[in-house]
Amino acid sequence: MDIHAGMIAAVLLIAAGGFFFVQFGIRSYMAARKLSFYRLRHERQASAWRFIGIGVLMFIVVGGLAVYGEPVAYSYFPPSPTITLTPTITLTPTITLTPTITLTPTQTNTPSPPDTPPLTSTPFLPLPFQAAITGNITPDPRVFFSIQFTTSGSGYPIVDPATVFQNPVGHLYAVFSYTDMTVGAQWTALWLRDGQVVHFETFPWNCPSCSTGGSDYTDWNPSPDQWLPGNYEVQIFANEIWAGSGRFIVQGDAPTPSPTIPPSPTRAPRVTPTSNTTVVP
């Protein structure tokens, strides 16, 4: 039983218990009103009110579990992989975006009015990246990604996870576990520095046997001078649905690129003047 099913079962059981306590308390109160003795009637009525109060409290607990139970549970118990990934779903260099399409800070365009985020704390996929979605498969709205960061490789369980990295950073991996990912839906990973996209990758999800859960990664390996200090975030989307985010910090100045020394100028050969005058003896 997963967390989602467990929360549903807990809500139903507590709601049934609350209904039983309220109904039993009402019946006890009605029966107590028929007693002739004041003290016995008062004790029975007080007991009935306690049963009703317990039932009302259980209904309040049901409401809290229905609204906040599952998000709180996921924050303490991230979803674990249920199926071991096979080599067929490992990201190969042929589908990794090359540095030629990496968005550098000098190439970042000022967002146009249609790209202005709505007044919400939920991340959204900008319109230029929405246009890159080519499939028509609708993902499961329950899709969820849990992300951690490391420079020690893309394996799962993750090795040496961290949230603060010192320059030079080098090759950084965002390793994630996931649940309820729909086969054929397109997933997109955005790497942001201080709210600006600096790297991304997007392609269809091609693992028919891994839709229920598993692990994978997205990575970035720019030139050392592009690891500028700041607050970074990786956002993952299934089509246009936000599925999870992770944050980390880079500290220290980025290494400056080595200057290129121009070749020394070649000295031109000295010109020896010649005389065209013929001396007559």
Backbone as CSV, one residue per row, in Angstrom:
resi,resn,N_x,N_y,N_z,CA_x,CA_y,CA_z,C_x,C_y,C_z
1,MET,0.857,-1.196,0.000,0.000,0.000,0.000,0.889,1.241,0.000
2,ASP,0.643,2.163,-0.952,1.436,3.381,-0.996,0.822,4.443,-0.093
3,ILE,1.483,5.612,-0.062,1.021,6.688,0.835,-0.363,7.178,0.442
4,HIS,-0.625,7.292,-0.855,-1.928,7.784,-1.311,-3.055,6.862,-0.848
5,ALA,-2.874,5.540,-1.050,-3.908,4.600,-0.626,-4.038,4.563,0.889
6,GLY,-2.893,4.677,1.598,-2.958,4.684,3.055,-3.728,5.873,3.605
7,MET,-3.535,7.064,2.994,-4.278,8.236,3.438,-5.782,8.077,3.201
8,ILE,-6.153,7.495,2.061,-7.574,7.281,1.784,-8.177,6.330,2.814
9,ALA,-7.452,5.246,3.120,-7.968,4.285,4.099,-8.102,4.916,5.483
10,ALA,-7.094,5.743,5.870,-7.160,6.388,7.182,-8.331,7.362,7.266
11,VAL,-8.563,8.126,6.197,-9.686,9.072,6.193,-11.011,8.341,6.328
12,LEU,-11.185,7.238,5.587,-12.444,6.494,5.653,-12.667,5.886,7.031
13,LEU,-11.600,5.294,7.618,-11.760,4.660,8.932,-12.071,5.695,10.018
14,ILE,-11.347,6.820,9.998,-11.594,7.832,11.036,-12.977,8.457,10.853
15,ALA,-13.398,8.676,9.592,-14.735,9.217,9.359,-15.814,8.258,9.849
16,ALA,-15.620,6.948,9.616,-16.589,5.971,10.103,-16.633,5.962,11.623
17,GLY,-15.437,6.063,12.258,-15.418,6.111,13.717,-16.105,7.357,14.261
18,GLY,-15.865,8.525,13.612,-16.527,9.743,14.060,-18.041,9.656,13.936
19,PHE,-18.537,9.065,12.838,-19.980,8.914,12.661,-20.559,8.010,13.743
20,PHE,-19.808,6.938,14.088,-20.300,6.019,15.122,-20.384,6.727,16.468
21,PHE,-19.335,7.493,16.836,-19.337,8.170,18.140,-20.464,9.209,18.219
22,VAL,-20.671,9.984,17.145,-21.733,10.995,17.171,-23.095,10.334,17.292
23,GLN,-23.323,9.267,16.497,-24.613,8.584,16.553,-24.851,7.949,17.922
24,PHE,-23.801,7.325,18.493,-23.942,6.708,19.811,-24.187,7.770,20.879
25,GLY,-23.502,8.927,20.771,-23.713,9.981,21.754,-25.128,10.549,21.703
26,ILE,-25.680,10.707,20.472,-27.049,11.229,20.354,-28.051,10.252,20.957
27,ARG,-27.863,8.986,20.670,-28.789,7.986,21.243,-28.688,7.939,22.759
28,SER,-27.462,8.036,23.281,-27.290,8.031,24.739,-27.955,9.251,25.370
29,TYR,-27.830,10.380,24.721,-28.443,11.596,25.261,-29.969,11.492,25.252
30,MET,-30.543,10.955,24.188,-31.993,10.805,24.129,-32.485,9.814,25.164
31,ALA,-31.706,8.737,25.383,-32.104,7.761,26.396,-31.982,8.340,27.799
32,ALA,-30.954,9.197,28.039,-30.761,9.762,29.371,-31.899,10.712,29.747
33,ARG,-32.504,11.358,28.775,-33.593,12.299,29.075,-34.824,11.598,29.661
34,LYS,-34.931,10.302,29.466,-36.093,9.555,29.966,-35.902,9.056,31.387
35,LEU,-34.684,9.211,31.950,-34.441,8.731,33.308,-35.085,9.674,34.324
36,SER,-35.555,9.083,35.397,-36.264,9.871,36.432,-35.297,10.509,37.419
37,PHE,-34.197,9.848,37.690,-33.270,10.340,38.710,-32.348,11.389,38.095
38,TYR,-32.251,12.516,38.780,-31.507,13.648,38.244,-30.020,13.342,38.112
39,ARG,-29.435,12.747,39.161,-27.982,12.498,39.129,-27.624,11.508,38.035
40,LEU,-28.386,10.423,37.948,-28.097,9.425,36.913,-28.325,10.005,35.524
41,ARG,-29.397,10.829,35.400,-29.654,11.454,34.107,-28.541,12.419,33.732
42,HIS,-28.020,13.186,34.696,-26.948,14.141,34.429,-25.667,13.429,34.018
43,GLU,-25.326,12.311,34.686,-24.120,11.558,34.335,-24.232,10.965,32.933
44,ARG,-25.407,10.430,32.605,-25.574,9.851,31.277,-25.498,10.932,30.183
45,GLN,-26.064,12.097,30.434,-26.006,13.178,29.450,-24.564,13.687,29.257
46,ALA,-23.810,13.799,30.369,-22.413,14.220,30.257,-21.598,13.208,29.448
47,SER,-21.845,11.927,29.695,-21.139,10.894,28.916,-21.512,10.976,27.440
48,ALA,-22.815,11.246,27.162,-23.241,11.359,25.768,-22.558,12.534,25.082
49,TRP,-22.420,13.679,25.787,-21.748,14.830,25.183,-20.274,14.537,24.898
50,ARG,-19.631,13.726,25.770,-18.244,13.351,25.511,-18.123,12.529,24.234
51,PHE,-19.049,11.588,24.023,-19.019,10.794,22.789,-19.218,11.695,21.556
52,ILE,-20.150,12.645,21.678,-20.377,13.550,20.538,-19.135,14.404,20.278
53,GLY,-18.484,14.887,21.339,-17.273,15.685,21.155,-16.154,14.891,20.491
54,ILE,-16.014,13.609,20.916,-14.991,12.764,20.272,-15.295,12.600,18.792
55,GLY,-16.568,12.397,18.451,-16.935,12.247,17.043,-16.637,13.493,16.232
56,VAL,-16.962,14.685,16.794,-16.682,15.936,16.080,-15.169,16.120,15.892
57,LEU,-14.383,15.793,16.928,-12.934,15.903,16.828,-12.381,14.993,15.732
58,MET,-12.958,13.795,15.618,-12.508,12.868,14.575,-12.840,13.408,13.185
59,PHE,-13.981,14.090,13.029,-14.296,14.699,11.737,-13.301,15.816,11.395
60,ILE,-12.857,16.573,12.416,-11.847,17.610,12.171,-10.536,16.981,11.726
61,VAL,-10.163,15.869,12.369,-8.945,15.151,11.963,-9.062,14.657,10.533
62,VAL,-10.261,14.188,10.142,-10.479,13.724,8.772,-10.228,14.856,7.775
63,GLY,-10.748,16.043,8.086,-10.533,17.177,7.195,-9.058,17.539,7.070
64,GLY,-8.330,17.517,8.211,-6.904,17.826,8.143,-6.114,16.804,7.344
65,LEU,-6.430,15.518,7.504,-5.739,14.483,6.733,-6.043,14.607,5.245
66,ALA,-7.293,14.918,4.898,-7.659,15.008,3.490,-6.927,16.153,2.786
67,VAL,-6.664,17.254,3.513,-6.048,18.431,2.879,-4.529,18.407,2.982
68,TYR,-3.987,18.073,4.184,-2.554,18.218,4.419,-1.824,16.888,4.626
69,GLY,-2.543,15.798,4.768,-1.890,14.535,5.123,-0.896,14.048,4.095
70,GLU,-1.324,13.974,2.830,-0.447,13.409,1.795,0.772,14.277,1.514
71,PRO,0.650,15.646,1.369,1.866,16.450,1.179,2.852,16.339,2.332
72,VAL,2.351,16.309,3.581,3.254,16.183,4.730,3.959,14.831,4.714
73,ALA,3.216,13.765,4.378,3.818,12.429,4.320,4.910,12.351,3.262
74,TYR,4.689,12.997,2.092,5.709,12.969,1.039,6.946,13.753,1.438
75,SER,6.777,14.804,2.270,7.942,15.571,2.688,8.850,14.774,3.619
76,TYR,8.269,13.825,4.407,9.072,12.998,5.306,9.468,11.662,4.669
77,PHE,8.668,11.161,3.760,8.938,9.876,3.122,8.881,10.054,1.611
78,PRO,9.985,10.525,0.991,9.983,10.663,-0.473,9.727,9.317,-1.125
79,PRO,9.032,9.304,-2.262,8.734,8.030,-2.925,10.008,7.307,-3.319
80,SER,10.046,6.036,-3.014,11.208,5.216,-3.333,10.972,4.454,-4.619
81,PRO,12.042,4.132,-5.342,11.867,3.387,-6.607,11.318,2.002,-6.361
82,THR,10.424,1.567,-7.212,9.829,0.245,-7.106,10.327,-0.704,-8.172
83,ILE,10.917,-0.165,-9.247,11.401,-1.012,-10.332,12.825,-0.593,-10.673
84,THR,13.717,-1.543,-10.805,15.105,-1.251,-11.157,15.195,-0.881,-12.622
85,LEU,15.848,0.233,-12.897,15.969,0.679,-14.273,16.904,-0.237,-15.051
86,THR,16.554,-0.515,-16.273,17.388,-1.303,-17.166,18.246,-0.366,-17.998
87,PRO,19.353,-0.873,-18.580,20.227,0.007,-19.376,19.534,0.679,-20.548
88,THR,18.324,0.183,-20.935,17.655,0.767,-22.098,17.121,2.149,-21.827
89,ILE,16.951,2.525,-20.536,16.406,3.850,-20.246,17.478,4.801,-19.723
90,THR,18.746,4.371,-19.710,19.826,5.257,-19.271,20.036,6.349,-20.314
91,LEU,20.158,7.560,-19.857,20.386,8.676,-20.773,21.735,8.514,-21.456
92,THR,21.723,8.447,-22.763,22.938,8.294,-23.540,23.394,9.648,-24.041
93,PRO,24.662,9.766,-24.412,25.159,11.063,-24.898,24.431,11.578,-26.126
94,THR,23.718,10.679,-26.862,23.049,11.128,-28.074,21.833,11.990,-27.778
95,ILE,21.285,11.875,-26.539,20.109,12.669,-26.226,20.431,13.763,-25.207
96,THR,21.703,13.911,-24.836,22.102,14.983,-23.936,22.362,16.243,-24.739
97,LEU,21.772,17.334,-24.324,21.950,18.590,-25.045,23.400,19.042,-24.959
98,THR,23.946,19.423,-26.089,25.332,19.880,-26.148,25.424,21.331,-25.723
99,PRO,26.641,21.783,-25.357,26.783,23.181,-24.917,26.390,24.215,-25.952
100,THR,26.217,23.785,-27.242,25.869,24.771,-28.265,24.462,25.309,-28.079
101,ILE,23.606,24.570,-27.330,22.251,25.059,-27.116,22.018,25.445,-25.662
102,THR,23.109,25.508,-24.874,22.982,25.934,-23.488,22.717,27.434,-23.439
103,LEU,21.718,27.807,-22.671,21.387,29.227,-22.547,22.341,29.871,-21.558
104,THR,23.222,30.720,-22.055,24.172,31.422,-21.200,23.549,32.729,-20.734
105,PRO,24.102,33.334,-19.661,23.505,34.579,-19.160,23.455,35.688,-20.195
106,THR,24.433,35.700,-21.142,24.430,36.761,-22.141,23.362,36.535,-23.204
107,GLN,22.826,35.287,-23.304,21.835,34.978,-24.311,20.420,34.923,-23.749
108,THR,20.269,35.224,-22.456,18.956,35.150,-21.833,18.092,36.299,-22.330
109,ASN,16.955,35.985,-22.903,16.037,37.004,-23.393,15.155,37.510,-22.270
110,THR,14.829,38.784,-22.304,13.905,39.347,-21.331,12.517,38.774,-21.577
111,PRO,11.874,38.203,-20.547,10.565,37.580,-20.783,9.568,38.585,-21.339
112,SER,8.869,38.153,-22.371,7.800,38.965,-22.942,6.563,38.851,-22.068
113,PRO,5.594,39.751,-22.236,4.407,39.724,-21.379,3.703,38.372,-21.323
114,PRO,3.606,37.564,-22.422,2.944,36.262,-22.274,3.686,35.320,-21.360
115,ASP,5.032,35.526,-21.137,5.793,34.641,-20.282,5.752,35.058,-18.824
116,THR,5.068,36.116,-18.487,5.013,36.579,-17.110,4.307,35.548,-16.257
117,PRO,4.944,35.077,-15.169,4.313,34.023,-14.382,3.049,34.517,-13.703
118,PRO,2.064,33.639,-13.527,0.844,34.030,-12.818,1.125,34.260,-11.346
119,LEU,0.170,34.838,-10.649,0.326,35.130,-9.232,0.117,33.851,-8.437
120,THR,1.096,32.959,-8.456,1.035,31.702,-7.725,2.445,31.257,-7.402
121,SER,2.594,30.451,-6.350,3.901,29.944,-5.975,4.262,28.679,-6.728
122,THR,3.361,28.113,-7.508,3.631,26.897,-8.255,4.432,27.229,-9.506
123,PRO,5.588,26.574,-9.751,6.355,26.854,-10.980,5.534,26.557,-12.226
124,PHE,5.825,27.282,-13.300,5.128,27.053,-14.559,6.149,26.947,-15.673
125,LEU,5.776,26.251,-16.743,6.662,26.052,-17.886,6.498,27.223,-18.846
126,PRO,7.575,28.005,-19.112,7.457,29.158,-20.020,7.001,28.737,-21.413
127,LEU,6.388,29.684,-22.111,5.827,29.394,-23.434,6.856,28.888,-24.440
128,PRO,8.096,29.420,-24.481,9.049,28.865,-25.454,9.307,27.386,-25.267
129,PHE,9.262,26.892,-24.023,9.488,25.474,-23.777,8.204,24.671,-23.991
130,GLN,7.041,25.302,-23.784,5.794,24.621,-24.103,5.715,24.320,-25.595
131,ALA,6.280,25.211,-26.411,6.244,24.983,-27.856,7.092,23.787,-28.263
132,ALA,8.037,23.369,-27.402,8.888,22.225,-27.729,8.217,20.889,-27.443
133,ILE,7.043,20.898,-26.813,6.324,19.656,-26.518,5.655,19.170,-27.794
134,THR,6.057,18.003,-28.270,5.565,17.495,-29.548,4.524,16.394,-29.398
135,GLY,4.473,15.713,-28.253,3.536,14.604,-28.085,2.155,15.085,-27.673
136,ASN,1.177,14.171,-27.774,-0.195,14.479,-27.369,-0.660,13.569,-26.244
137,ILE,0.280,12.970,-25.493,-0.054,12.095,-24.378,-0.226,12.952,-23.121
138,THR,-1.358,12.804,-22.454,-1.630,13.567,-21.233,-1.056,12.828,-20.035
139,PRO,-0.164,13.457,-19.235,0.427,12.759,-18.088,-0.551,12.627,-16.931
140,ASP,-0.241,11.700,-16.031,-1.020,11.507,-14.812,-0.827,12.734,-13.914
141,PRO,-1.887,13.387,-13.454,-1.715,14.576,-12.592,-1.074,14.263,-11.253
142,ARG,-0.977,12.977,-10.882,-0.345,12.616,-9.606,1.159,12.442,-9.733
143,VAL,1.737,12.708,-10.906,3.164,12.493,-11.121,3.981,13.312,-10.124
144,PHE,5.057,12.702,-9.613,5.855,13.372,-8.574,7.324,12.997,-8.745
145,PHE,8.223,13.990,-8.655,9.669,13.786,-8.741,10.313,14.320,-7.458
146,SER,11.242,13.551,-6.895,12.017,13.975,-5.729,13.479,14.069,-6.151
147,ILE,14.115,15.248,-6.014,15.414,15.546,-6.631,16.477,15.771,-5.548
148,GLN,17.691,15.200,-5.789,18.872,15.468,-4.972,20.061,15.725,-5.904
149,PHE,21.106,16.384,-5.362,22.216,16.837,-6.190,23.530,16.233,-5.700
150,THR,24.418,15.924,-6.668,25.717,15.362,-6.343,26.662,15.572,-7.517
151,THR,27.948,15.535,-7.231,28.969,15.547,-8.278,29.650,14.185,-8.385
152,SER,29.096,13.161,-7.702,29.734,11.845,-7.629,29.152,10.836,-8.597
153,GLY,28.312,11.242,-9.534,27.785,10.306,-10.518,26.270,10.288,-10.518
154,SER,25.717,9.551,-11.489,24.266,9.542,-11.693,23.579,8.331,-11.084
155,GLY,24.277,7.527,-10.287,23.690,6.311,-9.735,22.656,6.599,-8.660
156,TYR,21.774,5.616,-8.461,20.763,5.700,-7.397,20.814,4.410,-6.590
157,PRO,20.882,4.418,-5.261,20.785,5.590,-4.389,21.941,6.572,-4.591
158,ILE,21.674,7.835,-4.363,22.618,8.903,-4.652,23.798,8.844,-3.688
159,VAL,24.986,9.177,-4.200,26.222,9.171,-3.408,26.610,10.617,-3.090
160,ASP,26.911,10.881,-1.820,27.357,12.206,-1.348,26.407,13.320,-1.788
161,PRO,25.112,13.256,-1.455,24.214,14.356,-1.828,24.562,15.625,-1.057
162,ALA,24.307,16.772,-1.670,24.607,18.054,-1.028,23.684,19.114,-1.599
163,THR,23.596,20.229,-0.876,22.819,21.382,-1.339,23.677,22.629,-1.483
164,VAL,24.962,22.565,-1.076,25.894,23.685,-1.213,27.159,23.155,-1.891
165,PHE,27.586,23.816,-2.981,28.767,23.409,-3.725,29.714,24.598,-3.858
166,GLN,31.030,24.304,-3.754,32.057,25.325,-3.868,32.694,25.259,-5.262
167,ASN,32.963,26.426,-5.849,33.654,26.470,-7.137,35.092,26.000,-6.993
168,PRO,35.626,25.292,-8.015,34.939,24.908,-9.260,34.026,23.703,-9.052
169,VAL,32.812,23.771,-9.586,31.819,22.723,-9.356,32.060,21.529,-10.267
170,GLY,32.223,21.772,-11.558,32.418,20.673,-12.500,31.095,20.082,-12.967
171,HIS,31.058,18.779,-13.130,29.885,18.063,-13.654,28.911,17.804,-12.507
172,LEU,27.703,18.362,-12.593,26.713,18.238,-11.521,25.533,17.412,-12.013
173,TYR,25.093,16.471,-11.166,23.980,15.580,-11.489,22.799,15.887,-10.567
174,ALA,21.595,15.975,-11.151,20.347,16.067,-10.387,19.674,14.696,-10.504
175,VAL,19.887,13.846,-9.511,19.347,12.482,-9.515,17.971,12.514,-8.856
176,PHE,16.995,11.847,-9.487,15.629,11.909,-8.959,14.985,10.529,-8.944
177,SER,14.045,10.381,-8.018,13.113,9.257,-8.034,11.744,9.800,-8.423
178,TYR,10.881,8.934,-8.987,9.616,9.422,-9.515,8.531,8.366,-9.340
179,THR,7.284,8.814,-9.425,6.128,7.923,-9.404,5.093,8.431,-10.402
180,ASP,4.316,7.497,-10.953,3.148,7.803,-11.800,3.531,8.622,-13.032
181,MET,4.658,8.316,-13.663,5.043,8.995,-14.903,4.441,8.227,-16.083
182,THR,3.735,8.939,-16.963,3.027,8.330,-18.086,3.972,8.134,-19.269
183,VAL,3.950,6.912,-19.833,4.783,6.609,-20.995,4.292,7.430,-22.189
184,GLY,5.212,8.046,-22.897,4.874,8.871,-24.054,4.729,10.338,-23.740
185,ALA,4.506,10.687,-22.466,4.451,12.105,-22.094,5.862,12.691,-22.175
186,GLN,5.948,13.978,-22.428,7.254,14.624,-22.580,7.661,15.255,-21.266
187,TRP,8.893,14.974,-20.818,9.378,15.577,-19.573,10.465,16.585,-19.902
188,THR,10.483,17.651,-19.120,11.402,18.770,-19.339,12.070,19.118,-18.019
189,ALA,13.385,19.311,-18.043,14.151,19.733,-16.871,14.736,21.119,-17.143
190,LEU,14.386,22.088,-16.312,14.910,23.452,-16.411,15.900,23.688,-15.277
191,TRP,17.102,24.178,-15.623,18.097,24.595,-14.635,18.077,26.125,-14.589
192,LEU,17.827,26.690,-13.416,17.723,28.133,-13.264,18.750,28.627,-12.260
193,ARG,19.303,29.815,-12.538,20.159,30.521,-11.582,19.509,31.854,-11.273
194,ASP,19.145,32.048,-10.025,18.474,33.277,-9.579,17.256,33.577,-10.459
195,GLY,16.495,32.531,-10.805,15.259,32.694,-11.560,15.411,32.726,-13.062
196,GLN,16.639,32.675,-13.608,16.875,32.721,-15.044,17.336,31.354,-15.542
197,VAL,16.756,30.894,-16.665,17.106,29.594,-17.228,18.522,29.650,-17.798
198,VAL,19.370,28.704,-17.341,20.735,28.613,-17.857,20.990,27.305,-18.602
199,HIS,20.095,26.328,-18.454,20.268,25.040,-19.126,18.926,24.310,-19.099
200,PHE,18.660,23.486,-20.115,17.437,22.683,-20.113,17.635,21.468,-21.003
201,GLU,16.772,20.459,-20.805,16.684,19.322,-21.706,15.259,18.793,-21.673
202,THR,14.791,18.287,-22.812,13.416,17.824,-22.928,13.337,16.734,-23.980
203,PHE,12.584,15.658,-23.675,12.350,14.580,-24.624,11.244,13.676,-24.076
204,PRO,10.637,12.830,-24.908,9.550,11.958,-24.461,10.044,10.896,-23.478
205,TRP,9.141,10.457,-22.628,9.425,9.397,-21.654,9.212,8.054,-22.360
206,ASN,10.286,7.265,-22.495,10.254,6.073,-23.343,10.478,4.783,-22.573
207,CYS,9.955,4.679,-21.355,10.155,3.454,-20.568,8.801,2.824,-20.261
208,PRO,8.313,1.859,-21.075,6.989,1.254,-20.821,6.889,0.534,-19.488
209,SER,8.005,0.004,-18.969,7.947,-0.763,-17.732,8.235,0.072,-16.493
210,CYS,8.415,1.381,-16.652,8.833,2.219,-15.517,7.830,3.322,-15.219
211,SER,6.585,3.148,-15.601,5.617,4.226,-15.383,5.204,4.349,-13.925
212,THR,5.285,3.238,-13.152,4.832,3.310,-11.761,5.854,3.958,-10.847
213,GLY,7.145,3.828,-11.161,8.160,4.429,-10.305,9.548,3.992,-10.720
214,GLY,10.561,4.704,-10.239,11.950,4.397,-10.565,12.832,5.597,-10.298
215,SER,13.977,5.641,-10.964,14.912,6.751,-10.774,15.623,7.044,-12.088
216,ASP,16.138,8.257,-12.207,16.871,8.693,-13.394,17.602,9.975,-13.018
217,TYR,18.110,10.731,-13.994,18.852,11.944,-13.657,18.839,12.914,-14.831
218,THR,19.104,14.174,-14.518,19.430,15.214,-15.486,20.720,15.861,-15.021
219,ASP,21.580,16.279,-15.952,22.883,16.776,-15.544,23.258,18.030,-16.342
220,TRP,24.299,18.712,-15.841,24.830,19.903,-16.506,26.330,19.935,-16.276
221,ASN,27.069,20.099,-17.360,28.533,20.131,-17.288,29.045,21.273,-18.160
222,PRO,28.828,22.527,-17.732,29.270,23.664,-18.550,30.768,23.918,-18.371
223,SER,31.275,24.901,-19.091,32.650,25.327,-18.872,32.761,25.939,-17.476
224,PRO,33.915,25.841,-16.810,34.033,26.278,-15.406,33.614,27.726,-15.182
225,ASP,33.828,28.616,-16.164,33.507,30.020,-15.936,32.010,30.294,-15.934
226,GLN,31.166,29.293,-16.331,29.719,29.493,-16.318,29.079,29.141,-14.973
227,TRP,29.843,28.514,-14.057,29.309,28.212,-12.727,29.409,29.467,-11.851
228,LEU,28.565,30.429,-12.122,28.561,31.662,-11.340,27.934,31.402,-9.976
229,PRO,28.395,32.077,-8.929,27.784,31.877,-7.613,26.347,32.382,-7.602
230,GLY,25.495,31.697,-6.842,24.095,32.099,-6.749,23.217,30.962,-6.286
231,ASN,21.915,31.206,-6.316,20.904,30.230,-5.926,20.378,29.538,-7.183
232,TYR,20.497,28.234,-7.222,20.101,27.450,-8.375,18.873,26.605,-8.038
233,GLU,18.113,26.292,-9.069,16.930,25.443,-8.907,16.749,24.602,-10.164
234,VAL,16.369,23.345,-9.964,16.022,22.453,-11.069,14.533,22.140,-10.964
235,GLN,13.790,22.460,-12.018,12.358,22.205,-12.075,12.093,21.151,-13.142
236,ILE,11.255,20.162,-12.810,10.921,19.094,-13.746,9.423,19.145,-14.024
237,PHE,9.065,19.052,-15.301,7.677,19.111,-15.741,7.351,17.859,-16.555
238,ALA,6.114,17.380,-16.412,5.566,16.349,-17.287,4.577,17.050,-18.204
239,ASN,4.958,17.200,-19.490,4.254,18.125,-20.382,4.270,19.503,-19.737
240,GLU,3.125,20.060,-19.382,3.087,21.380,-18.754,2.816,21.299,-17.255
241,ILE,2.765,20.077,-16.702,2.458,19.892,-15.285,3.758,19.920,-14.490
242,TRP,3.842,20.780,-13.479,5.007,20.803,-12.601,4.997,19.551,-11.741
243,ALA,6.121,18.802,-11.750,6.185,17.511,-11.062,7.161,17.509,-9.891
244,GLY,8.013,18.510,-9.754,8.937,18.527,-8.626,10.063,19.528,-8.854
245,SER,10.694,19.978,-7.750,11.796,20.937,-7.819,12.833,20.581,-6.771
246,GLY,14.063,21.018,-7.031,15.150,20.886,-6.077,16.029,22.123,-6.144
247,ARG,16.611,22.529,-5.025,17.413,23.752,-4.977,18.801,23.454,-4.413
248,PHE,19.801,24.215,-4.875,21.142,24.137,-4.340,21.814,25.492,-4.501
249,ILE,22.970,25.673,-3.855,23.691,26.941,-3.829,25.110,26.703,-4.316
250,VAL,25.605,27.606,-5.140,27.006,27.599,-5.573,27.695,28.802,-4.940
251,GLN,28.809,28.550,-4.267,29.553,29.607,-3.584,30.955,29.724,-4.184
252,GLY,31.530,30.900,-4.077,32.873,31.148,-4.594,32.839,31.634,-6.032
253,ASP,33.827,32.430,-6.384,33.892,32.965,-7.736,34.211,31.874,-8.743
254,ALA,33.578,31.977,-9.908,33.847,31.021,-10.980,35.242,31.249,-11.539
255,PRO,35.949,30.176,-11.926,37.288,30.350,-12.514,37.197,31.175,-13.795
256,THR,38.138,32.059,-13.960,38.175,32.873,-15.178,38.876,32.093,-16.279
257,PRO,38.394,32.213,-17.523,39.056,31.487,-18.613,40.466,31.995,-18.834
258,SER,41.364,31.082,-19.189,42.765,31.450,-19.426,42.862,32.349,-20.646
259,PRO,43.614,33.467,-20.550,43.740,34.362,-21.714,44.549,33.699,-22.827
260,THR,44.177,33.961,-24.052,44.878,33.430,-25.221,45.992,34.399,-25.613
261,ILE,47.223,33.899,-25.624,48.379,34.755,-25.950,48.521,34.808,-27.460
262,PRO,48.432,35.986,-28.081,48.566,36.070,-29.537,49.994,35.773,-29.966
263,PRO,50.186,35.248,-31.155,51.563,34.956,-31.624,52.370,36.236,-31.784
264,SER,53.671,36.124,-31.479,54.542,37.305,-31.591,54.717,37.689,-33.057
265,PRO,54.777,38.974,-33.340,54.910,39.403,-34.749,56.254,38.966,-35.340
266,THR,56.218,38.620,-36.607,57.440,38.202,-37.328,58.145,39.434,-37.917
267,ARG,59.424,39.552,-37.576,60.172,40.707,-38.063,60.384,40.586,-39.573
268,ALA,60.098,41.641,-40.292,60.291,41.626,-41.742,61.783,41.670,-42.062
269,PRO,62.207,40.991,-43.129,63.653,41.008,-43.469,64.095,42.416,-43.888
270,ARG,65.310,42.718,-43.471,65.853,44.030,-43.805,66.128,44.101,-45.314
271,VAL,65.802,45.223,-45.939,65.990,45.400,-47.385,67.352,46.032,-47.629
272,THR,68.177,45.382,-48.419,69.525,45.892,-48.735,69.439,46.715,-50.004
273,PRO,69.745,47.978,-49.957,69.639,48.805,-51.174,70.676,48.388,-52.208
274,THR,70.303,48.420,-53.438,71.202,48.073,-54.550,71.403,49.292,-55.418
275,SER,72.499,49.318,-56.141,72.815,50.448,-57.008,72.719,50.039,-58.449
276,ASN,72.008,50.813,-59.233,71.887,50.539,-60.667,72.878,51.365,-61.496
277,THR,73.744,52.097,-60.800,74.696,52.953,-61.528,75.919,52.161,-61.959
278,THR,76.260,52.240,-63.230,77.436,51.531,-63.769,78.604,52.509,-63.831
279,VAL,79.688,52.130,-63.192,80.847,53.011,-63.146,81.677,52.789,-64.419
280,VAL,81.929,53.856,-65.189,82.708,53.780,-66.428,84.198,53.998,-66.100
281,PRO,85.057,53.094,-66.448,86.484,53.316,-66.120,87.070,54.472,-66.917
